[in-house]
């Protein structure tokens, strides 16, 4: 029924459902899978399980209580900007069912940092909460650092970790902030403000899947030098290569980032490159094209410590959360069986 509606209207209806605690709780009980072996420690935080919700689904932290009941181990809200902004004109969110994908050009539509601060003051317990931060559309690129710093300072009392979003394709020029000089200009003041806190918060960077090898290596170098806590790989892709949706239909939909199944292999390859380049020093949150437990395993085997769902969650619903957690348990069991045990006592 939801897929018969306009994509953004269907999202609003799903949001209404998640705001009904008894409904979300009922669904959560149906698909519940709890096991102490699911617990993961990553960048200094204890995660009840390694399956999270990616940023973009709950932009204004209005759905976090309902989402927490579905079995996620962590939620990432946002992207939030200092001032409210409407985002790009509608329609701006489209399904590509032939490709099990979404095309979006939302443009950081959100109610601003003050509205989010009021909600995060009443955040749910029992789930790790990340905040994805960005810049306002009309903020010049050379002043972007101020926007990220504003969001960080205002929200740090309630967030467990922060993600610096410099990789959305839907804010003009934003991906230019992935260059070494621009990224350093953003991360340095953030890390200075972070270090001044009594309890510094993990600071991660979300990157685009369309980086060249040179661009990726330079970005990793900045992240290591400034002691970033981790990388979220990846955001949506601007590539249209290999899609089953007819080209004329894609042209009619207009620009935007593609998420979902077409992103799966691209994101996994990037995770593997980061893991190999850093020798596993930089924790990775893998996101992109996870529609099954097997898809999630690809991310873990490539080097991700945690995974996030978005488009697969929209297409498959909350059963996917349980399936991915079960796949993780099976993966842990297979690894333990493959490792030689200690020698038997004589």
N, C-alpha and C positions, 0 to 999 in steps of 0.2 A: 504493500500500500504506500509506504514511504517513497518508493522509487517511481510512483506515478505522479508525485508532486515535484514542483521545482526544487532543485537541490538545496537551495538556501532555506526555503520554506520547510522542507523536510527536516533540516537540521534544527530549526526552531521548534518543531514539533517534538523531535527527540529530546531537545533541551527541556521542554515542559515535562516530559516523562521523567527525566532524571531529577527534576525538582520536586517530585512526589516521593518522599522518603520510603513509604511503604511499598510502592511499586518497584523502585530501584532495589530495595532490600530483598523483595521477593525474588527478583531475577538473580540477585547476587547469591541467594541461598541455593537456587537451582543449579548454578554453575560453579559453586564454591569448590575450591581445591586448596587446602591448607596443609603445609608440611614444613617442618622446621628445616628440612634440607634445602628448601627454596631460598632461605635467607642468604643475602649477599652483602659483603662489605665493599664499598667502592668510594673513592675519594673521601675517606673518613666518615662516611655515613652508613648506617645500618638499614638495608632495604629488606622488607619482609619477603619480597620476591623480586626477580629481575625483570618483570614485565610492566612497562609503563605506558602512559598515554602521551603522545607527542603534543607539542605546542600547536595551537591553531584550532583545536576542537573547542576548548574552553577559554576563549580570548579574555574574558572579563572576570574569571573566577566565580561565575554564577552557578556552575554545575558541579563544583568539586565535591560537595557532600554526597550527591547521588553517584558520581563516578567512583568515589572511594568505596562504595558498597558493592561494586561489581567485581572486585577482586584484584584491581591493579595494585602493584607494589609501590608505584610512585606516579604522580601526576605532574605535568608541566603546563602551567597556565600562561596566557599571553599569546601573541606578543603584545606587550603593553608599551605605550609611549607616554612621555610626560603629560602632554595635553590630549584631550579627546580628539578623535578624528573619524570621519565617516567612512574612510576607505574609498575605493574606486566605485564608479557607478554600477548599478545592477543592470543586467545579470552579470555575475562575476564568479559563479561557481557552477561547474558543469560535470556531469558524469560521462565517462567514456566506457560503456559496458562491454563493448567488444574487447577492450584492453584491460578490463578490471582496473580502471584508473579514474582519477579526477583531474580536471583542469581548473585551476583557480587563479584569480588575480584580485584577491580580496584587498590587499593594500593596507595591512595593519589597521583595519577598522577596530576601534576599541574605545572604551569610555574614559580612558586616561588613568594615570597613576593614583590619583586621589580616590577614585571610585574603587580601584582594586585594593588599596590600603584598607579601606573600611571593611571590605569582605574578608581579606586575609586575617584581620584581627579575630575572626571567628572561624578559622580554618579547621578542617576535620582532623581528628587524631588518628593515629595508626597507619598513616600513609606518608611517605616522603613527598614534599612539595617543592617543585622547582618553579622559578619564574623566568620566562623568556623576555628579554628587554630589547627595545629597538629605539629608533629615532623617529621624530615626526617628519612627515613628508616634506614640509616646507623648511626644515632646518638644513642650512647649507652643510655640505659634507665636511668642510673644515671646522665646523662647530658641532659635529655629531657627538664628540666625546662628552660634551655637557649634558646631552639628553640621556645617554647611558648612565652617567654618574647620578643624575637626578633620580632615575628609576631605582638604581641600586641603593642610594641613601634612604629613599623613602620607604622601601619595602624590605630592607634587610632584617628588621626585627622578626619577620614572620616566615621568610623563605628559608628553606633548607639549602638550596643552591641556586645559582643564577646562570643563565645561558645568554651570551652575547650573540644576538642575531645580526650577522653581517652578510647574510646569504640569500635573503628572499629576493626573487626576481621581480617583485611587484611594487617596489619602491624605487623610483628612478635613482640610479647611481649607487644604490646600497652595496651591490657586490664589489664596487671599487674599494670599499673599506676592508676587503680581504688582502689588499696589498700590504707588504711589510710595514711601510712607513705609516699608513693609515691605521692599520691594526694596532701597531705599537702606540700610536697617539691615543687610542681608545683604552687599551688595556693597562697602560702605565698608571693613569690616574685612578682607575678602578682598583688596581692592586694596592696602590698607596692608601686609598680609603679603606680597603678591606683589611690591610695590615693594622690600621689604627683601631679596629674593633677588638673588643675583649674576646670575641669568638669569631674569627674570620670565617667567611662562607666560601665553599667551593665555587670557583668561577670557571665556566666552560665556554667554548666557542662553537657555534653551529656553522658548518661550512656547506658550500655548494658542491653538488656532484660533478660539476662541469669544469673543475679546475684542471689545468695542465699539470704534468709532472713537476715542472719547475715551480709553478705557482703553489702547488701543494707542499713541496719541500721548503719553500720560503716561509709559508704560513706555519708549518710545524716548527721551524726554527724559532720564530717569534714566540710561539706558545711555550716552547721549552725554556727559552731565555727568560720569559716573564713568569715562569712557574704556574702556568694555567693548570687547572685541576683535571681537565679532560676535554675531549672533542665530541660533539654530536654530529654524526655522519649518517645521513645527509639531509639537506633541504630538498626542495623540488628541483626538477630539471627543466631546462628550456628546450632540450632536444626533442624532436619529433620523430627521430629515427626508429624504424621498426614498428610503428603503431599500425594496428589493424583498422582504426577509424579512417574513413576515406579522407584524403587530403582536402577536398573541397569543403567537407564538413568541418574539419579542423580550422580551415581558413575563416569560415563563417563564425566560429566561436571566438576567434580573436586571440590575443596574446595571453600568456599566463604560464605558471609552472605546472608540470605534470607530476603527480604522485601516484603511488600504487604499483601494480605488477611490472610495468615497464621500467621502473626505477630499481627493481630488486638487484639485478646483477651489477648494475653500475655502482650502487651503494656498497654492495659487498666487496667489490674489487677495491674501492677506495678505503674501506675499513682494513682490508688486508695490507694495503700499501702503507697506511699509517702505522699499523702494528709492526710491520717489518722495519719500517724506517726508524721507529723509536725503540725497537727492541722490547716492546710492551711497557715502556715507561709511562705512556700517556693513556689513561683509561679512556675507552671509547664507548659511547652510547650508539648502538646501531639502529637505524631507522630507515625504512624505505622498502615497500613492496612485500611486507610480511602478511601473507594470507593463510599460513598454515604453520604447524609446529616445525615442519621440515624447513620452511623458509627462515624461521627464527634460528634454527640450528646452523644454517649457513653463516649467519652473522656471528654467532658465538664461536664457531670453528675458525672464522676469519680473524678473530681477535677481540670482538666486542665483549664487554663485561655485562652490559645491560642492553635491553632492546626496548623500542617504543613502537606502538601501533597507532595508525591513523586511518588510512584509506581501507585497509583490511578490516578494521573494526567497523567502519561504516558499511561495508559490503556484507560482512559476515555476522556482525553483532557480538554480544558478550560471550558466546560460546568459544570464540577465538582466544579469549584470555585464558580460559581453562586449558584449551588444547596446547597453547604455547607453554604454559607452566608444566603440563604433563610431559611435553617433549623435553623440557629442561631436566626434569627428574630422570627420565629415561637416559638422557645424555650423560648425566652424572653417574648413573649406575654403570653404563657401558664403559666409561673412563676408569672407574674404580676396578672393574673386572679386568680391564686391559693392563692395569698396572700390577707389576709383580708384588706379591705380599712379602712380609718379613720372613726370614727363614724360620722354620719350626725349631722349637727348643729341643735340644738333644736330651 
